[in-house]
C-alpha cells in the first residue's frame, strides 16, 4: 500500500514539474517566432497581420493559403546573412 501511494505521489510531482517548464519553452519559441515573422514580412512583402502560426502543423500560413514549415523558415533565416546585416541591424538601432 505504501509503495503504490509513493509511486502515485512521485508521478504527480513529475507531472507538476513538467508543466512548470512549458511556459519557459513557449516564451523562447515566441521570441524566435517574432524574428521569423519579421523575416517573412520583409522577404515576402506579406503584412504581419496576414502571417499566422498553425500549431497543429507546426507551420506558418501566409495570406491564408501559403503554408511553410517552421523548420524551413528557420533554416532560411539562419542562412540569411544579408537580411540580418541590413534589417536586424536597423531594427536594433531603432530600439535604442
Protein Blocks (a to p, Z undefined) as FASTA:
>chain_A
ZZmmmmmmmmmmmmmmmmmmmmmmmmmmmmmmmmmmmmmmmmnopafklpccdfklopad
eehlaccdfklmmmmmmmmmmlmmmmmmmmmmmmZZ
